[in-house]
Each structure stands twice: as C-alpha cells, then as structure tokens.
Amino acid sequence: MSLFAVNLLLAAAWCALLGAFSLGAFVTGFVLAYGALLVAQPLFGPAPYFSRVLRLARLSVYFLRELVLSSVKVAIDVLSPRPSFRPGIVAMPLVEMSDAERVTLASLITLTPGTLSLDFSPDRQTLYVHGMFVDDADALRRELKDGMECQVLRALA
C-alpha cells in the first residue's frame, strides 16, 4: 500500500474517532497522519512521498496568495470610478513539461482573477493567456513563467 493511501486511511480513521466527517476534520487528520508517517519514516526508508506533499503544499500556498492578491487588484479596479485595466493576449512559451503539468498550469492561471488561459499552440509549446492588466506583455509573461510555471514544475516533478 502506498504511503498516500496509508495517509488517507489514517485521516479517515481520525474522522471516525472524532465522529465528525467534515472537510476540516479530514484535513486535520491528514496533517496529523502525515506527521506520524514522517516520524515513522525510518521504518519505510527514503520515500519521495514526503517531499512531494511538501511541494504540493508550497504550490497551494503560492496559489492562494496569488488568488487573494489578484482578487484584491481586480476588485479595486472594478470598484474604482475610472477603471485602469488594459486587456491583452500574451503568448507564453512553455518549457518541456508533461500534459498533466500543462493542464495544471493552464487551470491555475484561469482560476486566478485577471488572467484566463485561452489555448495551447498546435505543438503545445505555447500557452495563450488573456490578461486584464497587460501594460507590458513581457512583464506578464515573466511573472507567469517565474511564478506559476516554476511552482507547477517544482510541485509536479
């Protein structure tokens, strides 16, 4: 059985012990089970599971931060008497990545307010992104590549 399955099983057992099958109880159980498995890691030997969970958690924190910042930026612009948005479409060349990494990147960009993934080029090496605030196309491209693309590649590697 994989360590992820064991972690899920322990989180479900935590919920059963509490008698509360809610998302909060499950997340708490997952974190506690992860800590217990981490302490017991010498029994399993070196496993990539532990670093992968931390990388995915880092991606989640990064995305939530970007979500809040971009939501505030869009809300301020929408509520201001003179909106300052300058929409535009940017072609973002992608580094070599798997289809799962491409889809994750495109989805996270779309979920972030102010940006929308439009399409991939036929060779799937370029992602076309619509931005609400495109004062400088190179700046948006660099921000997406250095931020979201880098985080997705680290998390899913």
Backbone as a ProteinNet text record, in pm:
[ID]
protein_1_A
[PRIMARY]
MSLFAVNLLLAAAWCALLGAFSLGAFVTGFVLAYGALLVAQPLFGPAPYFSRVLRLARLSVYFLRELVLSSVKVAIDVLSPRPSFRPGIVAMPLVEMSDAERVTLASLITLTPGTLSLDFSPDRQTLYVHGMFVDDADALRRELKDGMECQVLRALA
[TERTIARY]
85.4	0	90.4	54	135.4	118.8	216	210	93.3	59.3	-56.7	-184.9	-200.5	-318.6	-321.6	-206.4	-198.8	-237.1	-188.1	-219.9	-370.3	-432.4	-577.5	-653.5	-607.3	-671.4	-662.8	-546.4	-530.9	-616.3	-628.8	-713.2	-859.9	-903	-1040.1	-1062	-960.5	-970.9	-982.1	-909.8	-919.1	-1062.1	-1121.2	-1259.6	-1355.2	-1331.3	-1416.8	-1403.6	-1280.4	-1260.6	-1328.5	-1324.6	-1391.2	-1542.2	-1587.2	-1730	-1776.1	-1683.3	-1715.3	-1650.3	-1733	-1681	-1699.8	-1614	-1616.7	-1481.8	-1476.6	-1352.4	-1244.6	-1282.5	-1186.7	-1127.9	-1214.1	-1166.2	-1076.4	-1111.2	-1029.6	-893	-890.4	-762.8	-676	-736.9	-662.9	-606.4	-688.3	-642.4	-532.5	-542.6	-440.1	-307.2	-311.7	-187.9	-127.1	-209.5	-159.1	-102.4	-171.1	-121.3	8.3	18.3	142.2	257.4	232	335.3	374.6	277	307	387.5	350.7	426.1	567.4	579.4	711.6	801.6	745.5	822.7	860.6	771.6	796.9	870.1	919.1	985.6	1101.1	1181.1	1288.5	1237.8	1113.5	1056.5	1029.9	999.5	966.6	1087.6	1189.7	1304.1	1276.1	1371.1	1350.1	1234.4	1141.9	1024.7	1002.8	976.4	953.1	819.9	734.5	603.1	613.4	704.7	713.9	752.1	848	886.8	779.3	710	603.5	489.3	450.5	342.8	383.7	508.9	555.7	558.1	598	598.5	456.4	362.2	222.9	164.2	203.3	158.2	214.3	340.4	401.7	328.7	292.6	216.5	80.1	15.8	-115.1	-106.7	-5.9	11.5	41.1	127.2	158.7	32.8	-46.6	-167.5	-267.9	-285.8	-379.8	-335.2	-205.5	-152.4	-181.4	-153.6	-180.6	-329.9	-411.8	-556.7	-606.4	-559.2	-600.2	-550.2	-421.1	-365.5	-435.3	-458.5	-522.4	-670.8	-736.8	-876.1	-888.4	-797.7	-798.8	-772	-675.7	-642.3	-761.4	-828.8	-944.3	-1059.5	-1083.6	-1192.7	-1169.6	-1047.8	-1017.6	-1041.7	-999.1	-1016.8	-1163.9	-1240	-1381.6	-1459.6	-1423.2	-1495	-1448.4	-1337.3	-1287.3	-1369.6	-1381.6	-1462	-1402.8	-1271.8	-1206.1	-1122.5	-1181	-1105	-976.1	-871.9	-741.7	-697.7	-788.9	-747.1	-714.5	-617	-575.8	-563.8	-673.2	-669.2	-577.3	-526.8	-441.1	-418.1	-370.2	-339.4	-188.8	-133.9	10.7	39.7	137.2	184.4	298	278.5	378.2	442.8	569.1	636.1	658.1	635.1	646.6	774.6	829.7	942.6	887.7	974.8	931.1	860.2	735.1	656.6	556.4	504.5	406.2	269.3	177.3	41.5	-26.1	0.1	-58.4	-8.3	119.1	174.5	116.6	96.8	36.4	-105.6	-183.8	-322.8	-329.9	-244.6	-243	-207.5	-105.7	-65.3	-178.2	-238.4	-347.6	-466.4	-496.9	-609.4	-583.2	-463.3	-431.6	-430.8	-382.3	-385.5	-529.7	-615.7	-756.3	-827.8	-793.8	-859.9	-818.1	-708.4	-661.1	-734	-803.8	-875.2	-781.1	-828.2	-749	-671.9	-667	-599.6	-688.4	-673	-752	-668.7	-652.9	-583	-677.9	-632.5	-718.8	-698.7	-573.5	-548	-398.7	-366.5	-228.5	-206.1	-83.3	-48.5	-57.8	-65.5	-76.3	37	157.4	268	271.4	177.7	161.5	284.2	359.3	477.4	452	333.3	297.7	157.7	140.5	10	-31.2	-151.6	-203.2	-287.5	-252.2	-315.7	-374.4	-500.5	-563.1	-541.7	-489	-466.7	-552.7	-601.6	-683.8	-597.2	-476.9	-385.6	-256.5	-254.9	-137.6	-77.9	-11.3	61.6	187.3	248.7	370.9	359.9	350.6	333.2	450.3	571	688.6	684.8	634.5	626.6	526.5	411	312.5	368.9	431.7	491.7	596.3	682.1	787.4	726.5	621.8	555.2	494.4	430.7	370.4	476.6	582.3	687.8	766.2	804.7	884.1	801.3	670.8	584.5	513.4	401.3	311.8	378.2	443.3	506.5	615.3	696.4	805.3	748.5	645.8	586.3	521.9	453.3	389.3	495.4	602.5	708.3	774.8	796.5	856.2	763.7	633.1	538.1	513.3	509.4	472.4	592.2	712.9	833	851
-117.1	0	123.9	223.2	344.1	428	512.4	599.7	697.6	738.8	827.7	757.8	630.7	554.7	536.5	509.2	496.6	629.2	739.1	871	897.4	865.2	882	792.8	670.2	577.2	627.2	677.9	732.2	857.7	940.6	1059.9	1019.6	917.1	867.9	808.1	738.7	683.6	795.9	905.5	1021.5	1075.7	1087.1	1135.5	1040.6	910.3	813	823.5	844.6	859.6	985.1	1091.8	1215.1	1206.3	1120.3	1111.9	1229.4	1294.7	1411.7	1394	1369.7	1352.7	1482.9	1578.5	1707.8	1731.9	1831.9	1863.1	1906.4	1987.1	2033	1918.2	1825.2	1709.5	1622.6	1607	1524.9	1588.5	1719.7	1788.9	1780.1	1799.3	1787	1645.8	1546.6	1408.4	1380.2	1439.1	1419.3	1477.1	1597.9	1662	1583.9	1541.1	1462.5	1328.4	1264.3	1136.5	1156	1266.5	1295.8	1310.8	1383.5	1399.9	1266.4	1180.4	1048.9	963.9	970.1	894.4	950	1079.8	1142.8	1098.4	1091.3	1044.4	897.3	819.7	677	649.8	751.7	735.7	635.3	627.3	525.8	383.1	357.6	224.1	195.7	300.7	284.6	302.8	367.5	401.5	531.9	577	703.4	690.1	783.9	781.3	920.9	930.9	1061.9	1124.2	1045.7	1094.9	1217.7	1217.6	1326.5	1458.1	1455.1	1579.1	1623.8	1528.6	1564.9	1637.1	1588.9	1653.8	1796.5	1814.5	1949.3	2040.4	1986.7	2067.1	2104.7	2011.7	2042.8	2143.4	2134.4	2232.8	2370.9	2376	2503.6	2564	2480.1	2527.6	2579.9	2510.4	2553.2	2688	2705.5	2833.5	2944.7	2917	3015.7	3054.7	2954.1	2983	3063.1	3026.9	3102.3	3247.4	3268.8	3404.7	3482.5	3421.3	3486.3	3510.8	3417.7	3431.4	3552.6	3568.1	3681.5	3812.8	3818	3941.8	3983.9	3889.6	3925.4	3958.4	3893.4	3926.2	4068.8	4108.1	4245.6	4344.7	4313.1	4403	4420.5	4310.7	4317.7	4390.9	4362.2	4429.4	4579.6	4620.9	4764.2	4828.4	4762.6	4820.3	4826.5	4723.4	4720.9	4826.6	4848.7	4943.3	5087.9	5108.3	5244.5	5317.8	5451.9	5528.1	5525.5	5517	5509.5	5382	5277.2	5152.1	5171.2	5100.5	5115.8	4990.5	4897.8	4774.4	4797.4	4720.8	4721.1	4575.5	4518.1	4376.1	4347.9	4228.3	4186.5	4036.5	3983.8	3841.5	3826.3	3737	3715.8	3570	3550.1	3415.1	3381.4	3277.2	3238.1	3106.2	3110.1	2984.1	2899.2	2771.1	2679.8	2598.8	2565.6	2472.7	2332.4	2236.7	2098.4	2049.3	2006.6	1958.3	1854.4	1779.3	1675.8	1739.3	1659.6	1708.8	1745.2	1668	1697.7	1832.5	1859.8	1988.9	2103.3	2081.8	2185.2	2217	2112.3	2131.9	2198.7	2158.2	2220.6	2367.8	2399.7	2538.8	2620.8	2571.1	2643.3	2661.4	2559.9	2568.5	2670.2	2669.6	2764.7	2908.3	2927.8	3061.9	3106.2	3016.3	3050.2	3078.8	3006.5	3027.9	3158.2	3216	3340.5	3457.4	3539.7	3653.1	3745.4	3790	3880.8	3811.7	3679.1	3604.1	3488.5	3449.9	3341.2	3267.7	3138.2	3057.1	3036.7	3072.7	3061.8	2930.9	2901.3	2784	2754.5	2633.4	2595.6	2602.7	2628.8	2623.9	2478.6	2454.7	2315.7	2224.5	2278.1	2195.3	2187.5	2254.5	2256.9	2311.8	2396.6	2458.8	2603.9	2656.6	2794.8	2797.1	2871.7	2891.3	3035.4	3054.7	3189.2	3228.3	3342.3	3388	3526.3	3542.5	3674.3	3736.6	3855.2	3926.3	4051.3	4080.7	4200.3	4325	4308.9	4421.6	4394.1	4424.4	4398	4531.9	4597.6	4719.9	4685	4573.7	4526.9	4375.5	4329.8	4186.5	4105.2	4158.6	4086	4070.1	4172.4	4164.7	4057.4	4051.6	3948.5	3810	3794.8	3667.1	3623.3	3716.3	3686.7	3651.4	3725.1	3698	3557.9	3518	3384.9	3275.3	3298	3196.5	3180.8	3293.4	3286.8	3245.7	3267.1	3235.3	3103	3108.2	2993.4	2873.7	2897.3	2785.5	2718.4	2798.2	2745.1	2663.9	2715.5	2645.1	2513.2	2514.9	2391.1	2286.3	2329.2	2233.4	2175.7	2258.3	2207.7	2109.1	2143.3	2060.9	1926.6	1923.4	1800.9	1723.2	1768.6	1698	1564.9
0	0	0	-80.3	-88.5	38.6	62	179.9	170.2	49	32	75.9	37.4	78.1	230	288.9	434.9	500.3	445.4	499.5	491.5	377.3	363.3	461	477.5	569.2	713.9	751.2	886.7	906.6	802.8	812.9	828.5	755.4	769.7	909.1	961	1096.2	1198.9	1176.1	1264.9	1265.6	1148	1138.7	1210.8	1196.6	1264	1415.5	1463	1607.8	1660.6	1580.4	1622.2	1607.1	1517.8	1488.7	1405.4	1337.3	1254.7	1117.6	1018	882.6	805	837.7	770.2	703.9	617	548.2	647.4	745.1	845.8	925.9	966.1	1042.4	956	828.2	739.5	714.7	692.4	669.9	795.2	911.1	1036.2	1051.2	1022.9	1030.1	929.1	810.1	708.2	753.6	810.8	857.5	973.1	1066.8	1179.9	1133.4	1040	987.3	910.8	835.9	764.4	863.8	973.2	1076.3	1138.2	1164	1221.5	1123.6	995.8	895.4	878.1	890.6	879.2	994.4	1113.9	1229.2	1210.6	1149.7	1129	997.9	931.2	801.5	803.9	910.5	909.7	891.1	926.3	905.7	757.9	681.8	540.1	449.7	499.4	415.4	342.2	264.1	193.2	93.7	100.9	12.2	-45	-174.6	-235.4	-193.4	-129.9	-88.8	0.6	94	190.6	124.7	33.8	-33.9	-132.2	-194.7	-289.6	-218.7	-101.5	-26.5	10.4	50.8	84.9	-37.6	-153.5	-276.3	-317.4	-303.9	-336.1	-237.9	-112	-12.8	-45.7	-89.1	-127.7	-247.9	-345.5	-461.2	-417.3	-324.8	-275.7	-205.7	-122.1	-52.7	-153.2	-250	-353.4	-430.6	-470.3	-546.5	-464.1	-337.9	-253.4	-236.3	-223.3	-213.8	-342.2	-456.5	-585.2	-603.7	-559.2	-569.3	-491.5	-369.4	-286.1	-345.9	-383.4	-438.1	-566.9	-656.9	-782.4	-762.4	-667.3	-637.3	-586.6	-499.3	-447.4	-560.4	-645	-756.9	-850.8	-885.7	-974.6	-905.6	-778.5	-706.3	-698.3	-669.4	-662.9	-798.3	-904	-1037.3	-1077.2	-1044.9	-1080.2	-1002.3	-877.3	-793.1	-809.2	-875.5	-891.4	-997.7	-983.1	-1079.7	-1221.4	-1231.7	-1362.8	-1369.5	-1424.9	-1434.2	-1515.1	-1472.8	-1537.8	-1611.8	-1633.3	-1697.5	-1845.4	-1890.6	-2030.5	-2074	-2125.5	-2160.6	-2278.4	-2280.5	-2390.2	-2386.5	-2497.8	-2508.4	-2522.8	-2442.1	-2437.7	-2474.4	-2561.7	-2593.6	-2498.6	-2419.6	-2320.1	-2362.2	-2406.1	-2441.7	-2316.1	-2331.1	-2217.6	-2226.8	-2111.5	-2108.4	-2130.6	-2149.7	-2170.3	-2044.8	-2060.7	-1946.4	-1994.2	-1898.3	-1929.8	-1952.6	-2005.1	-2026.8	-1894.2	-1790.1	-1658.7	-1606.7	-1627	-1583.8	-1666.7	-1797.2	-1882.9	-1837.5	-1814	-1773.8	-1636.9	-1545.4	-1412.3	-1422.3	-1500.4	-1518.8	-1579.3	-1686.5	-1751.4	-1657	-1578.6	-1484.7	-1374.9	-1319.8	-1213.1	-1265.6	-1387.5	-1447	-1466.6	-1512.9	-1534.2	-1403	-1297.8	-1168.6	-1100.9	-1144	-1085.2	-1151.5	-1074.5	-1134.3	-1211.2	-1326.5	-1407.9	-1518.2	-1516.4	-1622.5	-1666	-1791.4	-1846.8	-1950.7	-1934.4	-2034.4	-2151.4	-2270.4	-2387.3	-2462.7	-2497.6	-2579.9	-2583.4	-2623.9	-2650	-2800	-2839.6	-2981.1	-3027.6	-3158.5	-3206.5	-3157.9	-3140.6	-3091.5	-2938.6	-2871.2	-2725.5	-2652.9	-2719.9	-2659.6	-2621.1	-2653.6	-2622.7	-2565.1	-2458.4	-2396.1	-2419.5	-2471.4	-2493.5	-2372.5	-2313.1	-2189.6	-2211.8	-2172.7	-2174.4	-2037.3	-2036.1	-1910.7	-1903.6	-1787	-1767.2	-1755.8	-1703.3	-1683.6	-1760.4	-1888.8	-1971.4	-2013.6	-1919.1	-1952	-2029	-1990.3	-2054	-2071.1	-2195.9	-2223.4	-2169.4	-2181.7	-2132.5	-1981.4	-1911.8	-1765.7	-1722.8	-1789.8	-1756.8	-1787.4	-1900.9	-1940.3	-1838	-1798.2	-1699.9	-1564	-1524.9	-1397.1	-1395.4	-1505.4	-1512.3	-1518.5	-1593.8	-1606.4	-1476.9	-1415.3	-1293	-1172.3	-1180.3	-1068	-1086	-1156.5	-1166.5	-1236	-1349.6	-1421.3	-1337.5	-1274.4	-1191	-1074	-1010	-895.8	-937.4	-1052.4	-1101.1	-1134.7	-1201.7	-1236.7	-1112.1	-1011.1	-885.9	-816.4	-812.2	-737.7	-804.3	-934.5	-1004.4	-1057.9	-1028.4	-1077.2	-1010
[MASK]
+++++++++++++++++++++++++++++++++++++++++++++++++++++++++++++++++++++++++++++++++++++++++++++++++++++++++++++++++++++++++++++++++++++++++++++++++++++++++++++

